[in-house]
Amino acid sequence: MTTHHWRKFKNVAMQAITFACALLVILPLALVFYHVVKSGIGAVNWDFFTKLPKPVGEAGGGMVNAIVGTFALLGLAAFIGVPVGVPVGAAADQAQLESIVQDVPAATAHRYAQLARCIIQNTFRTAGVT
């Protein structure tokens, strides 16, 4: 058997083993998901999304607290992340971050200081502080 055929055989064998392992991991998850959907689909209705949770032991109730909390968390994350991310992205574009990353060995402390200065200036400029 030539080296090429041997490498091709090993490649196919490893791909088959990887596929089998992935199937062994995904199959139980799929079965649990199927069971949860099959058993719980009858409880999902409009009240489930619009009503408050009932006390423990009572039937019914909803998930409105969880839904509102999720949107509040997303809003807070956007409120914090967008004002930081937009100026940093603009500064990275302005300072041509790609050229710094491409030639890392040739980059000097001066270039990194210039990038930091641009990020800080644009952050304050966007926030309205001059």
The first five atom37 places (N, CA, C, CB, O) and aatype in JSON, in Angstrom:
{
  "aatype": [12, 16, 16, 8, 8, 17, 1, 11, 13, 11, 2, 19, 0, 12, 5, 0, 9, 16, 13, 0, 4, 0, 10, 10, 19, 9, 10, 14, 10, 0, 10, 19, 13, 18, 8, 19, 19, 11, 15, 7, 9, 7, 0, 19, 2, 17, 3, 13, 13, 16, 11, 10, 14, 11, 14, 19, 7, 6, 0, 7, 7, 7, 12, 19, 2, 0, 9, 19, 7, 16, 13, 0, 10, 10, 7, 10, 0, 0, 13, 9, 7, 19, 14, 19, 7, 19, 14, 19, 7, 0, 0, 0, 3, 5, 0, 5, 10, 6, 15, 9, 19, 5, 3, 19, 14, 0, 0, 16, 0, 8, 1, 18, 0, 5, 10, 0, 1, 4, 9, 9, 5, 2, 16, 13, 1, 16, 0, 7, 19, 16],
  "atom_mask": [
    [1, 1, 1, 1, 1],
    [1, 1, 1, 1, 1],
    [1, 1, 1, 1, 1],
    [1, 1, 1, 1, 1],
    [1, 1, 1, 1, 1],
    [1, 1, 1, 1, 1],
    [1, 1, 1, 1, 1],
    [1, 1, 1, 1, 1],
    [1, 1, 1, 1, 1],
    [1, 1, 1, 1, 1],
    [1, 1, 1, 1, 1],
    [1, 1, 1, 1, 1],
    [1, 1, 1, 1, 1],
    [1, 1, 1, 1, 1],
    [1, 1, 1, 1, 1],
    [1, 1, 1, 1, 1],
    [1, 1, 1, 1, 1],
    [1, 1, 1, 1, 1],
    [1, 1, 1, 1, 1],
    [1, 1, 1, 1, 1],
    [1, 1, 1, 1, 1],
    [1, 1, 1, 1, 1],
    [1, 1, 1, 1, 1],
    [1, 1, 1, 1, 1],
    [1, 1, 1, 1, 1],
    [1, 1, 1, 1, 1],
    [1, 1, 1, 1, 1],
    [1, 1, 1, 1, 1],
    [1, 1, 1, 1, 1],
    [1, 1, 1, 1, 1],
    [1, 1, 1, 1, 1],
    [1, 1, 1, 1, 1],
    [1, 1, 1, 1, 1],
    [1, 1, 1, 1, 1],
    [1, 1, 1, 1, 1],
    [1, 1, 1, 1, 1],
    [1, 1, 1, 1, 1],
    [1, 1, 1, 1, 1],
    [1, 1, 1, 1, 1],
    [1, 1, 1, 0, 1],
    [1, 1, 1, 1, 1],
    [1, 1, 1, 0, 1],
    [1, 1, 1, 1, 1],
    [1, 1, 1, 1, 1],
    [1, 1, 1, 1, 1],
    [1, 1, 1, 1, 1],
    [1, 1, 1, 1, 1],
    [1, 1, 1, 1, 1],
    [1, 1, 1, 1, 1],
    [1, 1, 1, 1, 1],
    [1, 1, 1, 1, 1],
    [1, 1, 1, 1, 1],
    [1, 1, 1, 1, 1],
    [1, 1, 1, 1, 1],
    [1, 1, 1, 1, 1],
    [1, 1, 1, 1, 1],
    [1, 1, 1, 0, 1],
    [1, 1, 1, 1, 1],
    [1, 1, 1, 1, 1],
    [1, 1, 1, 0, 1],
    [1, 1, 1, 0, 1],
    [1, 1, 1, 0, 1],
    [1, 1, 1, 1, 1],
    [1, 1, 1, 1, 1],
    [1, 1, 1, 1, 1],
    [1, 1, 1, 1, 1],
    [1, 1, 1, 1, 1],
    [1, 1, 1, 1, 1],
    [1, 1, 1, 0, 1],
    [1, 1, 1, 1, 1],
    [1, 1, 1, 1, 1],
    [1, 1, 1, 1, 1],
    [1, 1, 1, 1, 1],
    [1, 1, 1, 1, 1],
    [1, 1, 1, 0, 1],
    [1, 1, 1, 1, 1],
    [1, 1, 1, 1, 1],
    [1, 1, 1, 1, 1],
    [1, 1, 1, 1, 1],
    [1, 1, 1, 1, 1],
    [1, 1, 1, 0, 1],
    [1, 1, 1, 1, 1],
    [1, 1, 1, 1, 1],
    [1, 1, 1, 1, 1],
    [1, 1, 1, 0, 1],
    [1, 1, 1, 1, 1],
    [1, 1, 1, 1, 1],
    [1, 1, 1, 1, 1],
    [1, 1, 1, 0, 1],
    [1, 1, 1, 1, 1],
    [1, 1, 1, 1, 1],
    [1, 1, 1, 1, 1],
    [1, 1, 1, 1, 1],
    [1, 1, 1, 1, 1],
    [1, 1, 1, 1, 1],
    [1, 1, 1, 1, 1],
    [1, 1, 1, 1, 1],
    [1, 1, 1, 1, 1],
    [1, 1, 1, 1, 1],
    [1, 1, 1, 1, 1],
    [1, 1, 1, 1, 1],
    [1, 1, 1, 1, 1],
    [1, 1, 1, 1, 1],
    [1, 1, 1, 1, 1],
    [1, 1, 1, 1, 1],
    [1, 1, 1, 1, 1],
    [1, 1, 1, 1, 1],
    [1, 1, 1, 1, 1],
    [1, 1, 1, 1, 1],
    [1, 1, 1, 1, 1],
    [1, 1, 1, 1, 1],
    [1, 1, 1, 1, 1],
    [1, 1, 1, 1, 1],
    [1, 1, 1, 1, 1],
    [1, 1, 1, 1, 1],
    [1, 1, 1, 1, 1],
    [1, 1, 1, 1, 1],
    [1, 1, 1, 1, 1],
    [1, 1, 1, 1, 1],
    [1, 1, 1, 1, 1],
    [1, 1, 1, 1, 1],
    [1, 1, 1, 1, 1],
    [1, 1, 1, 1, 1],
    [1, 1, 1, 1, 1],
    [1, 1, 1, 1, 1],
    [1, 1, 1, 1, 1],
    [1, 1, 1, 1, 1],
    [1, 1, 1, 0, 1],
    [1, 1, 1, 1, 1],
    [1, 1, 1, 1, 1]
  ],
  "atom_positions": [
    [[0.85, -1.17, 0.0], [0.0, 0.0, 0.0], [0.9, 1.24, 0.0], [-0.97, -0.01, 1.23], [1.84, 1.34, 0.79]],
    [[0.61, 2.17, -0.9], [1.43, 3.38, -0.98], [1.1, 4.33, 0.17], [1.22, 4.08, -2.33], [0.1, 4.17, 0.87]],
    [[1.96, 5.31, 0.32], [1.77, 6.29, 1.39], [0.48, 7.05, 1.2], [2.95, 7.26, 1.45], [-0.23, 7.34, 2.17]],
    [[0.16, 7.38, -0.04], [-1.07, 8.13, -0.32], [-2.3, 7.31, 0.07], [-1.13, 8.51, -1.8], [-3.21, 7.85, 0.7]],
    [[-2.33, 6.03, -0.29], [-3.48, 5.18, 0.05], [-3.6, 5.0, 1.55], [-3.36, 3.81, -0.63], [-4.7, 5.0, 2.1]],
    [[-2.45, 4.84, 2.23], [-2.47, 4.66, 3.69], [-3.01, 5.92, 4.38], [-1.05, 4.33, 4.21], [-3.81, 5.82, 5.3]],
    [[-2.56, 7.11, 3.93], [-3.06, 8.35, 4.5], [-4.54, 8.53, 4.22], [-2.28, 9.54, 3.96], [-5.29, 8.99, 5.09]],
    [[-4.97, 8.16, 3.03], [-6.39, 8.26, 2.68], [-7.22, 7.31, 3.55], [-6.6, 7.96, 1.19], [-8.31, 7.67, 3.98]],
    [[-6.72, 6.1, 3.79], [-7.41, 5.13, 4.64], [-7.53, 5.66, 6.06], [-6.69, 3.78, 4.62], [-8.6, 5.58, 6.67]],
    [[-6.43, 6.19, 6.6], [-6.46, 6.74, 7.96], [-7.44, 7.91, 8.05], [-5.05, 7.19, 8.39], [-8.16, 8.05, 9.04]],
    [[-7.48, 8.75, 7.03], [-8.39, 9.89, 7.01], [-9.84, 9.42, 7.05], [-8.14, 10.75, 5.75], [-10.63, 9.93, 7.84]],
    [[-10.19, 8.44, 6.22], [-11.56, 7.93, 6.19], [-11.9, 7.25, 7.51], [-11.75, 6.96, 5.01], [-13.02, 7.4, 8.01]],
    [[-10.97, 6.51, 8.07], [-11.22, 5.83, 9.34], [-11.45, 6.84, 10.46], [-10.04, 4.9, 9.7], [-12.37, 6.67, 11.27]],
    [[-10.64, 7.88, 10.53], [-10.82, 8.89, 11.57], [-12.12, 9.66, 11.39], [-9.64, 9.86, 11.57], [-12.78, 10.01, 12.36]],
    [[-12.49, 9.93, 10.15], [-13.77, 10.6, 9.91], [-14.93, 9.72, 10.35], [-13.91, 10.96, 8.42], [-15.9, 10.23, 10.92]],
    [[-14.86, 8.43, 10.11], [-15.92, 7.5, 10.54], [-15.99, 7.44, 12.06], [-15.67, 6.09, 9.95], [-17.08, 7.44, 12.63]],
    [[-14.84, 7.38, 12.72], [-14.83, 7.34, 14.19], [-15.38, 8.65, 14.75], [-13.39, 7.1, 14.72], [-16.16, 8.63, 15.71]],
    [[-15.01, 9.78, 14.17], [-15.51, 11.07, 14.62], [-17.01, 11.16, 14.44], [-14.82, 12.21, 13.87], [-17.72, 11.64, 15.32]],
    [[-17.52, 10.69, 13.31], [-18.97, 10.71, 13.06], [-19.69, 9.82, 14.07], [-19.27, 10.23, 11.63], [-20.74, 10.21, 14.58]],
    [[-19.14, 8.64, 14.35], [-19.77, 7.73, 15.31], [-19.8, 8.36, 16.71], [-19.02, 6.38, 15.35], [-20.81, 8.26, 17.41]],
    [[-18.71, 9.0, 17.11], [-18.68, 9.66, 18.43], [-19.68, 10.81, 18.49], [-17.27, 10.17, 18.74], [-20.37, 10.98, 19.5]],
    [[-19.77, 11.59, 17.43], [-20.73, 12.68, 17.4], [-22.16, 12.14, 17.48], [-20.56, 13.52, 16.12], [-23.0, 12.72, 18.17]],
    [[-22.42, 11.06, 16.8], [-23.75, 10.45, 16.85], [-24.05, 9.93, 18.24], [-23.85, 9.31, 15.83], [-25.18, 10.06, 18.72]],
    [[-23.07, 9.34, 18.9], [-23.27, 8.85, 20.27], [-23.58, 9.98, 21.25], [-22.03, 8.08, 20.74], [-24.28, 9.77, 22.24]],
    [[-23.07, 11.17, 20.99], [-23.33, 12.3, 21.86], [-24.68, 12.93, 21.53], [-22.21, 13.35, 21.74], [-25.44, 13.29, 22.43]],
    [[-24.99, 13.08, 20.25], [-26.19, 13.78, 19.83], [-27.45, 12.94, 20.0], [-26.05, 14.21, 18.39], [-28.51, 13.49, 20.31]],
    [[-27.37, 11.65, 19.83], [-28.56, 10.79, 19.91], [-29.28, 10.89, 21.26], [-28.17, 9.35, 19.64], [-30.49, 11.08, 21.26]],
    [[-28.61, 10.75, 22.4], [-29.33, 10.91, 23.67], [-29.95, 12.3, 23.84], [-28.39, 10.63, 24.82], [-31.05, 12.42, 24.37]],
    [[-29.25, 13.33, 23.39], [-29.82, 14.68, 23.47], [-31.08, 14.79, 22.63], [-28.8, 15.72, 23.03], [-32.06, 15.41, 23.05]],
    [[-31.07, 14.22, 21.45], [-32.24, 14.25, 20.58], [-33.4, 13.48, 21.2], [-31.91, 13.67, 19.2], [-34.55, 13.91, 21.11]],
    [[-33.12, 12.35, 21.83], [-34.18, 11.57, 22.47], [-34.79, 12.32, 23.65], [-33.63, 10.22, 22.94], [-36.01, 12.3, 23.83]],
    [[-33.97, 12.98, 24.45], [-34.48, 13.77, 25.57], [-35.32, 14.94, 25.05], [-33.32, 14.3, 26.45], [-36.4, 15.21, 25.57]],
    [[-34.83, 15.61, 24.02], [-35.58, 16.72, 23.43], [-36.93, 16.24, 22.9], [-34.77, 17.39, 22.31], [-37.94, 16.9, 23.11]],
    [[-36.96, 15.1, 22.21], [-38.21, 14.55, 21.69], [-39.17, 14.25, 22.82], [-37.94, 13.27, 20.86], [-40.36, 14.55, 22.72]],
    [[-38.69, 13.66, 23.89], [-39.54, 13.32, 25.03], [-40.12, 14.58, 25.68], [-38.76, 12.5, 26.07], [-41.3, 14.61, 26.02]],
    [[-39.31, 15.61, 25.85], [-39.78, 16.85, 26.47], [-40.83, 17.51, 25.58], [-38.6, 17.81, 26.71], [-41.86, 17.98, 26.08]],
    [[-40.58, 17.56, 24.29], [-41.56, 18.17, 23.38], [-42.85, 17.37, 23.36], [-40.98, 18.28, 21.96], [-43.93, 17.94, 23.42]],
    [[-42.73, 16.05, 23.28], [-43.93, 15.2, 23.22], [-44.75, 15.31, 24.51], [-43.53, 13.74, 22.99], [-45.98, 15.35, 24.45]],
    [[-44.1, 15.35, 25.65], [-44.81, 15.39, 26.93], [-45.34, 16.78, 27.26], [-43.91, 14.91, 28.03], [-46.36, 16.9, 27.93]],
    [[-44.66, 17.84, 26.82], [-45.01, 19.17, 27.27], [-45.72, 20.05, 26.26], [0.0, 0.0, 0.0], [-46.09, 21.17, 26.59]],
    [[-45.93, 19.58, 25.04], [-46.52, 20.42, 24.01], [-47.95, 20.82, 24.36], [-46.5, 19.7, 22.66], [-48.42, 21.88, 23.92]],
    [[-48.65, 20.01, 25.14], [-50.03, 20.33, 25.51], [-50.12, 21.5, 26.48], [0.0, 0.0, 0.0], [-51.17, 22.14, 26.55]],
    [[-49.08, 21.8, 27.22], [-49.1, 22.88, 28.2], [-48.81, 24.24, 27.59], [-48.1, 22.59, 29.3], [-48.98, 25.26, 28.25]],
    [[-48.38, 24.27, 26.33], [-48.03, 25.53, 25.7], [-49.28, 26.13, 25.06], [-46.9, 25.33, 24.63], [-49.84, 25.57, 24.11]],
    [[-49.71, 27.28, 25.59], [-50.83, 28.02, 25.02], [-50.57, 29.51, 25.28], [-52.2, 27.55, 25.64], [-49.5, 29.87, 25.78]],
    [[-51.53, 30.35, 24.96], [-51.34, 31.78, 25.1], [-51.1, 32.18, 26.56], [-52.55, 32.53, 24.54], [-50.29, 33.06, 26.84]],
    [[-51.81, 31.53, 27.49], [-51.63, 31.84, 28.91], [-50.22, 31.52, 29.39], [-52.64, 31.07, 29.74], [-49.71, 32.17, 30.31]],
    [[-49.6, 30.53, 28.79], [-48.24, 30.16, 29.17], [-47.27, 31.33, 28.96], [-47.77, 28.93, 28.37], [-46.32, 31.49, 29.73]],
    [[-47.51, 32.13, 27.93], [-46.62, 33.25, 27.62], [-47.04, 34.56, 28.27], [-46.56, 33.44, 26.14], [-46.23, 35.49, 28.35]],
    [[-48.3, 34.68, 28.74], [-48.79, 35.97, 29.21], [-49.16, 36.0, 30.7], [-49.98, 36.37, 28.41], [-49.45, 37.08, 31.22]],
    [[-49.17, 34.89, 31.39], [-49.58, 34.86, 32.79], [-48.37, 34.73, 33.71], [-50.55, 33.7, 33.04], [-47.31, 34.24, 33.31]],
    [[-48.55, 35.2, 34.96], [-47.51, 35.07, 35.97], [-47.45, 33.62, 36.47], [-47.77, 36.04, 37.14], [-48.43, 32.89, 36.37]],
    [[-46.31, 33.21, 37.0], [-46.21, 31.85, 37.54], [-47.14, 31.67, 38.75], [-44.75, 31.54, 37.95], [-47.35, 32.6, 39.53]],
    [[-47.68, 30.48, 38.88], [-48.53, 30.13, 40.03], [-47.64, 29.62, 41.15], [-49.61, 29.06, 39.65], [-46.51, 29.21, 40.9]],
    [[-48.13, 29.63, 42.39], [-47.35, 29.06, 43.49], [-47.09, 27.57, 43.29], [-48.06, 29.29, 44.82], [-47.8, 26.9, 42.53]],
    [[-46.1, 27.06, 43.98], [-45.73, 25.66, 43.86], [-46.91, 24.78, 44.26], [-44.48, 25.33, 44.73], [-47.55, 25.01, 45.29]],
    [[-47.2, 23.8, 43.43], [-48.28, 22.87, 43.73], [-49.56, 23.18, 42.98], [0.0, 0.0, 0.0], [-50.4, 22.3, 42.83]],
    [[-49.73, 24.41, 42.5], [-50.92, 24.75, 41.74], [-50.67, 24.52, 40.26], [-51.33, 26.22, 41.99], [-49.57, 24.74, 39.75]],
    [[-51.72, 24.08, 39.58], [-51.61, 23.82, 38.14], [-51.67, 25.13, 37.37], [-52.74, 22.87, 37.66], [-52.26, 26.11, 37.84]],
    [[-51.07, 25.15, 36.21], [-51.12, 26.32, 35.35], [-49.98, 27.28, 35.64], [0.0, 0.0, 0.0], [-48.96, 26.92, 36.22]],
    [[-50.21, 28.5, 35.22], [-49.18, 29.5, 35.4], [-48.43, 29.76, 34.12], [0.0, 0.0, 0.0], [-48.57, 29.02, 33.14]],
    [[-47.66, 30.82, 34.12], [-46.98, 31.2, 32.9], [-45.52, 31.53, 33.1], [0.0, 0.0, 0.0], [-44.94, 31.3, 34.16]],
    [[-44.96, 32.08, 32.05], [-43.52, 32.38, 32.02], [-43.25, 33.85, 31.74], [-42.83, 31.52, 30.97], [-42.14, 34.19, 31.31]],
    [[-44.22, 34.73, 31.98], [-44.03, 36.12, 31.62], [-42.84, 36.74, 32.37], [-45.3, 36.91, 31.9], [-42.15, 37.59, 31.81]],
    [[-42.59, 36.34, 33.61], [-41.43, 36.88, 34.34], [-40.12, 36.54, 33.64], [-41.39, 36.33, 35.77], [-39.24, 37.4, 33.51]],
    [[-40.0, 35.31, 33.18], [-38.77, 34.91, 32.49], [-38.6, 35.64, 31.17], [-38.77, 33.4, 32.25], [-37.49, 36.02, 30.8]],
    [[-39.7, 35.84, 30.44], [-39.62, 36.52, 29.15], [-39.25, 37.98, 29.35], [-40.97, 36.4, 28.39], [-38.38, 38.5, 28.64]],
    [[-39.9, 38.65, 30.29], [-39.58, 40.06, 30.56], [-38.14, 40.18, 31.08], [-40.58, 40.66, 31.59], [-37.42, 41.11, 30.69]],
    [[-37.72, 39.27, 31.93], [-36.35, 39.3, 32.43], [-35.31, 39.12, 31.33], [0.0, 0.0, 0.0], [-34.26, 39.75, 31.35]],
    [[-35.62, 38.25, 30.38], [-34.71, 38.04, 29.25], [-34.56, 39.31, 28.44], [-35.21, 36.91, 28.36], [-33.45, 39.69, 28.07]],
    [[-35.69, 39.97, 28.15], [-35.61, 41.22, 27.37], [-34.91, 42.32, 28.16], [-37.01, 41.68, 26.96], [-34.18, 43.12, 27.58]],
    [[-35.11, 42.37, 29.47], [-34.42, 43.36, 30.28], [-32.91, 43.12, 30.26], [-34.94, 43.33, 31.72], [-32.13, 44.07, 30.18]],
    [[-32.51, 41.86, 30.35], [-31.09, 41.53, 30.3], [-30.47, 41.87, 28.95], [-30.88, 40.05, 30.61], [-29.36, 42.39, 28.88]],
    [[-31.19, 41.58, 27.88], [-30.7, 41.93, 26.54], [-30.58, 43.44, 26.38], [-31.62, 41.36, 25.47], [-29.62, 43.94, 25.8]],
    [[-31.57, 44.16, 26.89], [-31.52, 45.62, 26.8], [-30.36, 46.2, 27.58], [0.0, 0.0, 0.0], [-29.68, 47.12, 27.11]],
    [[-30.12, 45.68, 28.78], [-29.0, 46.15, 29.59], [-27.66, 45.84, 28.9], [-29.04, 45.52, 30.99], [-26.75, 46.67, 28.9]],
    [[-27.55, 44.65, 28.33], [-26.31, 44.29, 27.63], [-26.08, 45.21, 26.43], [-26.35, 42.82, 27.17], [-24.95, 45.63, 26.18]],
    [[-27.14, 45.52, 25.69], [-27.0, 46.43, 24.55], [-26.66, 47.84, 25.02], [-28.29, 46.44, 23.71], [-25.86, 48.54, 24.39]],
    [[-27.27, 48.26, 26.13], [-27.01, 49.59, 26.68], [-25.55, 49.75, 27.08], [-27.92, 49.86, 27.9], [-24.97, 50.82, 26.93]],
    [[-24.95, 48.68, 27.58], [-23.55, 48.72, 27.98], [-22.63, 48.46, 26.79], [-23.28, 47.7, 29.09], [-21.6, 49.13, 26.63]],
    [[-22.98, 47.5, 25.95], [-22.07, 47.05, 24.9], [-21.98, 47.95, 23.68], [0.0, 0.0, 0.0], [-20.9, 48.12, 23.12]],
    [[-23.11, 48.52, 23.26], [-23.09, 49.32, 22.03], [-22.27, 50.59, 22.19], [-24.51, 49.67, 21.63], [-21.46, 50.88, 21.3]],
    [[-22.42, 51.37, 23.27], [-21.59, 52.57, 23.38], [-20.1, 52.28, 23.48], [-22.02, 53.37, 24.57], [-19.28, 53.14, 23.16]],
    [[-19.73, 51.11, 23.93], [-18.32, 50.75, 23.99], [-17.88, 50.17, 22.64], [-18.06, 49.72, 25.13], [-16.8, 50.51, 22.15]],
    [[-18.69, 49.32, 22.04], [-18.29, 48.62, 20.83], [-18.19, 49.49, 19.6], [0.0, 0.0, 0.0], [-17.29, 49.31, 18.78]],
    [[-19.1, 50.45, 19.44], [-19.09, 51.28, 18.24], [-17.83, 52.14, 18.16], [-20.33, 52.18, 18.2], [-17.17, 52.13, 17.13]],
    [[-17.48, 52.89, 19.21], [-16.25, 53.68, 19.08], [-14.98, 52.84, 18.98], [-16.13, 54.6, 20.25], [-14.04, 53.22, 18.28]],
    [[-14.96, 51.7, 19.65], [-13.78, 50.85, 19.54], [-13.66, 50.31, 18.11], [-13.85, 49.67, 20.56], [-12.57, 50.24, 17.56]],
    [[-14.79, 49.94, 17.51], [-14.76, 49.49, 16.12], [-14.33, 50.59, 15.18], [0.0, 0.0, 0.0], [-13.55, 50.36, 14.26]],
    [[-14.83, 51.79, 15.41], [-14.43, 52.92, 14.56], [-12.95, 53.22, 14.73], [-15.26, 54.17, 14.89], [-12.26, 53.51, 13.75]],
    [[-12.46, 53.16, 15.95], [-11.04, 53.44, 16.18], [-10.16, 52.36, 15.56], [-10.76, 53.54, 17.69], [-9.1, 52.65, 15.02]],
    [[-10.61, 51.12, 15.65], [-9.83, 50.03, 15.04], [-9.76, 50.21, 13.54], [-10.44, 48.66, 15.4], [-8.73, 49.94, 12.92]],
    [[-10.87, 50.65, 12.94], [-10.86, 50.89, 11.5], [-9.97, 52.08, 11.16], [-12.28, 51.13, 10.99], [-9.22, 52.05, 10.19]],
    [[-10.07, 53.11, 11.97], [-9.26, 54.31, 11.71], [-7.77, 54.01, 11.85], [-9.67, 55.43, 12.67], [-6.97, 54.51, 11.06]],
    [[-7.41, 53.24, 12.82], [-5.99, 52.96, 13.05], [-5.48, 51.81, 12.2], [-5.77, 52.65, 14.51], [-4.32, 51.41, 12.3]],
    [[-6.35, 51.27, 11.35], [-5.98, 50.16, 10.47], [-5.38, 49.02, 11.26], [-5.0, 50.63, 9.39], [-4.22, 48.65, 11.1]],
    [[-6.22, 48.47, 12.12], [-5.8, 47.39, 13.0], [-5.31, 46.18, 12.2], [-6.95, 46.98, 13.91], [-4.45, 45.43, 12.66]],
    [[-5.85, 45.99, 10.99], [-5.44, 44.84, 10.19], [-3.94, 44.86, 9.91], [-6.22, 44.81, 8.87], [-3.28, 43.82, 9.94]],
    [[-3.39, 46.05, 9.64], [-1.96, 46.11, 9.32], [-1.12, 45.79, 10.55], [-1.6, 47.49, 8.78], [-0.03, 45.22, 10.43]],
    [[-1.61, 46.15, 11.75], [-0.86, 45.84, 12.96], [-0.88, 44.34, 13.21], [-1.45, 46.59, 14.18], [0.14, 43.76, 13.59]],
    [[-2.04, 43.71, 12.98], [-2.15, 42.27, 13.23], [-1.33, 41.48, 12.22], [-3.62, 41.84, 13.18], [-0.75, 40.46, 12.57]],
    [[-1.29, 41.94, 10.96], [-0.59, 41.19, 9.92], [0.92, 41.14, 10.15], [-0.88, 41.79, 8.57], [1.55, 40.12, 9.88]],
    [[1.49, 42.21, 10.63], [2.95, 42.21, 10.82], [3.28, 42.39, 12.3], [3.61, 43.33, 9.97], [3.99, 43.33, 12.67]],
    [[2.77, 41.5, 13.12], [2.99, 41.58, 14.56], [4.48, 41.64, 14.92], [2.35, 40.4, 15.26], [4.85, 42.44, 15.78]],
    [[5.34, 40.83, 14.31], [6.75, 40.92, 14.69], [7.37, 42.29, 14.43], [7.54, 39.87, 13.96], [8.27, 42.71, 15.16]],
    [[6.89, 42.99, 13.41], [7.45, 44.29, 13.07], [6.78, 45.44, 13.81], [7.36, 44.53, 11.59], [7.23, 46.58, 13.74]],
    [[5.69, 45.14, 14.53], [4.96, 46.21, 15.23], [5.8, 46.73, 16.39], [3.59, 45.7, 15.74], [6.5, 45.97, 17.07]],
    [[5.71, 48.02, 16.59], [6.48, 48.63, 17.68], [5.53, 49.14, 18.76], [7.36, 49.8, 17.15], [4.31, 49.19, 18.56]],
    [[6.09, 49.5, 19.89], [5.28, 50.03, 20.99], [4.6, 51.32, 20.57], [6.15, 50.27, 22.25], [3.5, 51.63, 21.04]],
    [[5.22, 52.08, 19.69], [4.63, 53.34, 19.21], [3.31, 53.08, 18.49], [5.61, 54.07, 18.28], [2.34, 53.82, 18.67]],
    [[3.26, 52.03, 17.67], [2.04, 51.73, 16.92], [0.92, 51.29, 17.85], [2.3, 50.65, 15.86], [-0.23, 51.66, 17.65]],
    [[1.25, 50.5, 18.87], [0.23, 50.09, 19.84], [-0.25, 51.29, 20.65], [0.79, 49.0, 20.77], [-1.44, 51.39, 20.96]],
    [[0.65, 52.19, 21.0], [0.26, 53.39, 21.74], [-0.64, 54.26, 20.88], [1.51, 54.18, 22.18], [-1.59, 54.87, 21.38]],
    [[-0.35, 54.33, 19.59], [-1.18, 55.11, 18.67], [-2.58, 54.5, 18.58], [-0.53, 55.19, 17.27], [-3.57, 55.23, 18.55]],
    [[-2.69, 53.2, 18.53], [-3.98, 52.52, 18.49], [-4.77, 52.79, 19.77], [-3.8, 51.01, 18.28], [-5.96, 53.09, 19.72]],
    [[-4.1, 52.68, 20.92], [-4.77, 52.95, 22.19], [-5.25, 54.39, 22.26], [-3.84, 52.65, 23.37], [-6.36, 54.65, 22.73]],
    [[-4.43, 55.33, 21.79], [-4.82, 56.73, 21.79], [-6.05, 56.96, 20.92], [-3.66, 57.61, 21.31], [-6.95, 57.7, 21.32]],
    [[-6.11, 56.34, 19.74], [-7.27, 56.49, 18.86], [-8.53, 55.91, 19.5], [-7.01, 55.8, 17.51], [-9.6, 56.51, 19.4]],
    [[-8.41, 54.76, 20.15], [-9.57, 54.15, 20.8], [-10.09, 55.06, 21.91], [-9.22, 52.77, 21.37], [-11.3, 55.28, 22.02]],
    [[-9.19, 55.58, 22.72], [-9.61, 56.43, 23.84], [-10.22, 57.73, 23.32], [-8.41, 56.74, 24.76], [-11.25, 58.17, 23.84]],
    [[-9.61, 58.36, 22.32], [-10.14, 59.6, 21.78], [-11.53, 59.4, 21.18], [-9.2, 60.17, 20.72], [-12.42, 60.2, 21.43]],
    [[-11.72, 58.34, 20.41], [-13.03, 58.11, 19.8], [-14.08, 57.74, 20.83], [-12.93, 57.02, 18.76], [-15.25, 58.08, 20.66]],
    [[-13.68, 57.04, 21.9], [-14.65, 56.71, 22.95], [-15.18, 57.97, 23.6], [-14.01, 55.79, 24.01], [-16.39, 58.12, 23.77]],
    [[-14.28, 58.89, 23.95], [-14.7, 60.13, 24.58], [-15.44, 61.03, 23.59], [-13.51, 60.85, 25.18], [-16.39, 61.72, 23.97]],
    [[-15.01, 61.04, 22.34], [-15.66, 61.88, 21.33], [-17.1, 61.4, 21.12], [-14.86, 61.84, 19.98], [-18.01, 62.23, 21.01]],
    [[-17.32, 60.09, 21.06], [-18.67, 59.56, 20.89], [-19.55, 59.84, 22.09], [-18.62, 58.07, 20.62], [-20.75, 60.07, 21.95]],
    [[-18.96, 59.82, 23.28], [-19.72, 60.07, 24.51], [-20.01, 61.56, 24.69], [-18.94, 59.55, 25.73], [-20.77, 61.93, 25.6]],
    [[-19.45, 62.41, 23.87], [-19.72, 63.85, 23.98], [-18.72, 64.59, 24.84], [0.0, 0.0, 0.0], [-18.91, 65.78, 25.1]],
    [[-17.68, 63.93, 25.29], [-16.65, 64.57, 26.11], [-15.51, 64.96, 25.19], [-16.15, 63.63, 27.26], [-15.0, 64.13, 24.44]],
    [[-15.11, 66.23, 25.24], [-14.02, 66.66, 24.34], [-12.75, 66.9, 25.08], [-14.41, 67.91, 23.61], [-11.74, 67.27, 24.47]]
  ]
}
